Amino acid sequence: NENGTRLAVEELNAKKIKVAGKTLKFELVSEDDQCDPKSGVSVAQKMVDSGIKYVMGPYCSGVAIPTSRVYDDGSVLVSTVGTNPKVTDGGYKNIFRIVAGDNQIGTGMATYAAKVLKAKTVAVIDDRTAFGQGLAAEFMKEAKNQGLTVVAQEYTTDKSTDFSAILTSIKAKKPEVIFYGGYAPQAAPMVRQMKQLAVTAKMLGGDTLCSPEMGKIGGEAINDVVFCAQGGAMLDKSTDGPAFKAKYKKRFNQDADVYAASFYDQAMFVAQSMSKAGSVEPEKVSMEMRKGSYKGVAANYAYDDKGNIKQAPITVFTFKNTQLAPLASY
């Protein structure tokens, strides 16, 4: 995420954009909120106090929800990938969700389980975070609409490493699919433990399971077992996607993670809106973004009155040789 933003900053500085007769200089300041609400709020306050006006993040819904008020009080424009619906329900005018929300991702995965995997029975596990609970709830709502039977519902935490008790309980109920609302550091060892316990269900999850961490931690156990969905169309299939991936790899010597292109695009949209508004004031730039649009690498960016991206495509992936392999975009 940070590197996607950094790439945009470097390119924007090279372009020497002028607003009100002055050449803009973009600078990247980075802080780690540790995906923790308390740390997140103190990071947000620090950003506001130091006069930062544009924030690319937070990554976690559990941080994006409480910090949105701090940023709003400080007149900061926030561009987040926090997918919980509550992130954009606060009525703040300067917040943008730059990817599909949980309702789209959760609904999409339930439809995929029913229509493509032809599953009839599912178990649901969530990690009790704002993100995990929200995603699992959206999945279950649509699963019932699709005629799927939820045979088990279990809970863990975003710090757990041993899932044998809940997996043993789930195994007895023989679901064809296990939906996990949570993050890769738990999902990957969970899949390994599923294999050890001979649980034959597929694991489905949201965008957080599309992380390269899945392959690093989960190894061979994840191949053709894990299915995840993330906002955005397949980069390989989008017009500028392959060029972006190559450019990113050359600059950072690693592959672009899930949202690198989304953060890159949004930084470009912010700069375009500064030019159009003739101002770098967040309120004016925000108004310009609400009425304008931007064709990016990962999506076309246009926002509704809450700051949600309007036409947010989602792509379903599995893993082959521990690497993400796109299956289809919807």
C-alpha distance (Angstrom), angle and dihedral (degrees) to the residues before:
residue distance angle dihedral
N1 . . .
E2 3.78 . .
N3 3.81 92.2 .
G4 3.81 91.9 49.6
T5 3.80 88.1 55.2
R6 3.81 91.7 43.3
L7 3.81 91.3 54.2
A8 3.81 90.1 52.5
V9 3.83 92.0 47.4
E10 3.82 91.8 51.9
E11 3.81 92.5 48.6
L12 3.81 93.2 45.3
N13 3.81 91.6 51.2
A14 3.81 89.5 50.3
K15 3.83 89.6 52.6
K16 3.82 92.5 55.2
I17 3.81 96.8 -143.9
K18 3.81 115.2 -156.4
V19 3.79 124.3 -146.0
A20 3.82 120.4 179.6
G21 3.81 89.0 -9.9
K22 3.80 94.6 -55.1
T23 3.81 126.5 109.4
L24 3.81 110.7 -122.9
K25 3.78 121.5 -131.0
F26 3.79 115.5 -161.2
E27 3.78 119.3 -153.4
L28 3.80 128.3 -170.5
V29 3.81 118.6 -140.2
S30 3.78 114.7 -178.9
E31 3.81 131.4 -159.7
D32 3.82 130.9 173.8
D33 3.82 114.7 -131.2
Q34 3.85 90.3 -177.8
C35 3.82 88.6 -135.7
D36 3.81 84.9 -82.1
P37 3.84 120.7 131.7
K38 3.83 94.1 -142.4
S39 3.83 94.2 48.2
G40 3.80 88.8 42.1
V41 3.80 93.4 56.8
S42 3.82 92.6 49.1
V43 3.83 90.5 47.4
A44 3.82 89.1 49.8
Q45 3.81 91.6 50.5
K46 3.81 90.1 48.5
M47 3.83 90.5 51.1
V48 3.82 91.8 48.7
D49 3.82 92.9 46.2
S50 3.81 91.6 51.1
G51 3.82 91.2 54.1
I52 3.81 99.4 -109.8
K53 3.80 109.7 160.0
Y54 3.82 103.6 -175.5
V55 3.82 125.7 49.5
M56 3.81 123.8 -170.7
G57 3.79 101.2 -158.9
P58 2.99 161.9 -18.8
Y59 3.81 98.7 -159.0
C60 3.83 96.4 -161.3
S61 3.81 124.8 65.6
G62 3.82 89.8 -143.9
V63 3.82 88.0 63.6
A64 3.82 98.2 35.0
I65 3.83 93.0 58.1
P66 3.85 99.5 55.5
T67 3.81 95.6 34.7
S68 3.82 94.9 52.7
R69 3.82 90.3 79.4
V70 3.84 92.5 49.0
Y71 3.81 90.2 50.7
D72 3.79 92.4 44.7
D73 3.82 91.0 52.3
G74 3.82 87.8 51.2
S75 3.85 93.4 47.7
V76 3.83 91.7 -118.9
L77 3.80 122.0 156.5
V78 3.83 108.9 -132.0
S79 3.82 126.3 -160.2
T80 3.80 109.6 -171.5
V81 3.81 139.0 175.0
G82 3.84 89.7 -155.3
T83 3.80 100.1 132.9
N84 3.83 103.2 -166.2
P85 3.85 108.9 115.6
K86 3.85 90.2 -127.7
V87 3.83 90.6 67.0
T88 3.81 91.3 78.3
D89 3.82 97.5 30.0
G90 3.82 95.6 82.8
G91 3.81 93.6 87.1
Y92 3.81 93.5 -121.1
K93 3.79 114.5 154.0
N94 3.82 97.3 -151.9
I95 3.80 100.6 56.2
F96 3.80 125.0 99.7
R97 3.80 129.2 -176.4
I98 3.80 103.1 -150.3
V99 3.84 97.6 -166.5
A100 3.81 139.2 40.2
G101 3.82 114.9 -64.0
D102 3.81 127.1 -124.2
N103 3.78 92.1 -96.5
Q104 3.82 89.5 62.2
I105 3.82 94.8 40.6
G106 3.83 96.3 42.5
T107 3.79 91.7 45.6
G108 3.81 91.7 46.2
M109 3.81 93.2 52.8
A110 3.81 93.3 48.2
T111 3.80 89.5 51.4
Y112 3.81 89.8 47.5
A113 3.83 91.6 51.3
A114 3.80 91.8 51.7
K115 3.80 102.6 36.4
V116 3.82 104.3 31.7
L117 3.81 105.3 24.0
K118 3.85 89.6 35.1
A119 3.80 90.1 -140.8
K120 3.80 121.2 169.0
T121 3.82 101.4 -177.6
V122 3.81 130.1 46.4
A123 3.80 138.8 179.4
V124 3.80 120.3 -153.2
I125 3.82 127.8 -150.0
D126 3.80 125.2 178.2
D127 3.80 132.9 -177.4
R128 3.84 95.9 -135.6
T129 3.82 93.5 -115.9
A130 3.83 118.5 129.7
F131 3.79 87.9 -107.3
G132 3.82 97.2 45.6
Q133 3.79 95.9 46.0
G134 3.80 93.4 44.9
L135 3.79 93.7 49.6
A136 3.82 93.8 46.0
A137 3.82 90.7 49.3
E138 3.83 92.0 52.1
F139 3.82 90.6 47.3
M140 3.82 92.8 50.5
K141 3.80 93.2 47.4
E142 3.82 91.8 55.3
A143 3.83 93.5 37.5
K144 3.80 88.4 62.3
N145 3.83 90.8 47.6
Q146 3.81 88.2 53.0
G147 3.81 91.8 52.1
L148 3.81 96.0 -108.7
T149 3.81 118.6 148.0
V150 3.81 116.7 -131.8
V151 3.84 101.4 -144.2
A152 3.82 97.4 176.9
Q153 3.79 140.1 14.6
E154 3.81 118.7 -164.6
Y155 3.83 136.5 171.1
T156 3.78 135.7 -145.2
T157 3.83 135.0 161.1
D158 3.79 134.5 -104.5
K159 3.82 88.7 -112.4
S160 3.84 99.1 50.7
T161 3.80 124.5 116.4
D162 3.82 103.3 174.4
F163 3.80 117.3 68.2
S164 3.82 100.0 159.9
A165 3.84 95.3 112.4
I166 3.81 95.9 52.8
L167 3.82 92.4 39.6
T168 3.84 91.6 51.2
S169 3.80 89.4 50.9
I170 3.83 90.8 48.0
K171 3.82 93.5 46.0
A172 3.81 90.7 60.9
K173 3.82 88.9 59.5
K174 3.85 93.4 52.4
P175 3.83 101.8 -140.5
E176 3.81 117.0 -177.1
V177 3.81 91.3 -144.8
I178 3.81 134.1 31.8
F179 3.80 114.0 -158.7
Y180 3.81 114.0 -156.1
G181 3.80 121.3 -161.3
G182 3.79 102.7 -163.0
Y183 3.79 146.7 62.2
A184 3.82 137.0 -52.9
P185 3.84 97.8 -106.9
Q186 3.85 87.9 66.6
A187 3.82 99.0 30.6
A188 3.82 94.5 56.0
P189 3.84 97.9 54.7
M190 3.82 88.2 39.9
V191 3.82 90.1 60.1
R192 3.82 90.7 48.5
Q193 3.81 89.1 52.3
M194 3.82 90.4 47.4
K195 3.80 87.7 57.6
Q196 3.83 92.7 47.7
L197 3.82 90.4 50.5
A198 3.83 91.9 45.3
V199 3.81 93.0 -118.8
T200 3.80 102.2 164.5
A201 3.82 98.6 -166.8
K202 3.80 121.9 117.3
M203 3.80 115.7 -116.8
L204 3.80 117.1 -129.1
G205 3.79 126.5 -172.2
G206 3.76 146.3 147.1
D207 3.79 135.0 -89.8
T208 3.82 94.1 -60.8
L209 3.82 90.0 67.7
C210 3.82 90.2 57.2
S211 3.82 88.7 73.8
P212 3.84 122.8 120.2
E213 3.85 84.3 -124.0
M214 3.81 87.5 77.5
G215 3.80 91.8 66.0
K216 3.80 94.3 40.4
I217 3.82 94.3 52.3
G218 3.80 102.7 24.6
G219 3.79 99.1 44.1
E220 3.81 119.3 -178.9
A221 3.83 92.4 -15.1
I222 3.82 91.1 78.6
N223 3.83 97.0 55.7
D224 3.83 111.9 117.5
V225 3.83 88.6 -15.0
V226 3.82 102.6 80.7
F227 3.81 119.9 65.8
C228 3.80 119.0 -177.4
A229 3.78 136.3 174.4
Q230 3.76 128.7 -147.5
G231 3.76 135.1 -179.3
G232 3.79 115.9 -98.7
A233 3.77 135.0 49.5
M234 3.81 122.5 -84.2
L235 3.80 107.2 -71.6
D236 3.81 90.3 -145.5
K237 3.80 89.6 58.3
S238 3.80 98.4 42.0
T239 3.79 118.0 93.0
D240 3.80 97.6 -114.1
G241 3.82 97.7 24.5
P242 3.83 100.4 98.1
A243 3.83 91.5 46.7
F244 3.81 90.8 49.7
K245 3.82 92.2 49.0
A246 3.81 91.3 50.2
K247 3.82 92.7 46.4
Y248 3.81 91.5 48.5
K249 3.81 92.9 48.1
K250 3.79 92.0 49.1
R251 3.81 92.7 49.7
F252 3.82 99.8 42.9
N253 3.82 103.4 20.6
Q254 3.80 92.1 -128.0
D255 3.80 138.0 82.6
A256 3.79 119.7 -89.3
D257 3.82 110.8 -99.3
V258 3.79 124.2 -135.6
Y259 3.81 100.3 -69.3
A260 3.80 105.7 21.6
A261 3.82 91.4 109.1
S262 3.83 92.6 45.7
F263 3.82 92.5 54.7
Y264 3.82 90.5 44.2
D265 3.81 90.6 51.2
Q266 3.79 94.8 47.1
A267 3.82 92.4 49.7
M268 3.82 87.4 53.2
F269 3.82 91.1 48.0
V270 3.84 90.2 50.6
A271 3.83 90.4 52.4
Q272 3.82 92.2 46.3
S273 3.81 89.2 51.2
M274 3.82 91.7 49.7
S275 3.81 88.4 55.9
K276 3.82 92.9 47.5
A277 3.81 94.1 44.5
G278 3.82 91.6 44.9
S279 3.81 87.1 -135.7
V280 3.78 142.9 86.5
E281 3.83 92.8 -149.5
P282 3.84 108.1 121.8
E283 3.85 93.7 -135.7
K284 3.81 92.4 55.7
V285 3.81 93.3 41.9
S286 3.81 90.2 48.0
M287 3.83 91.6 52.4
E288 3.80 89.6 49.6
M289 3.82 91.1 50.5
R290 3.82 92.5 48.8
K291 3.80 91.3 57.1
G292 3.81 99.1 33.3
S293 3.80 135.7 60.7
Y294 3.79 138.9 -145.5
K295 3.78 131.2 -154.0
G296 3.78 104.8 -139.0
V297 3.79 137.0 175.6
A298 3.83 95.6 -98.6
A299 3.82 101.8 31.3
N300 3.78 147.5 -20.6
Y301 3.80 106.3 -87.6
A302 3.80 119.1 -141.1
Y303 3.79 122.2 137.4
D304 3.80 136.4 -145.4
D305 3.81 122.7 -133.9
K306 3.83 91.6 -84.3
G307 3.80 93.4 51.2
N308 3.82 97.7 -103.9
I309 3.79 117.2 141.3
K310 3.83 106.1 -107.8
Q311 3.79 106.1 -146.9
A312 3.79 101.5 31.5
P313 3.79 111.1 172.3
I314 3.83 118.9 -154.8
T315 3.79 127.0 -153.3
V316 3.81 125.3 -155.5
F317 3.81 116.7 -143.4
T318 3.78 138.2 -177.6
F319 3.81 128.4 -171.5
K320 3.83 126.4 -102.8
N321 3.82 118.0 -178.3
T322 3.84 86.6 -5.7
Q323 3.83 89.8 -61.8
L324 3.80 126.7 113.4
A325 3.80 112.4 -98.3
P326 3.84 117.6 -170.6
L327 3.79 116.0 -133.7
A328 3.81 105.3 179.4
S329 3.81 144.2 -25.3
Y330 3.79 122.2 -132.2
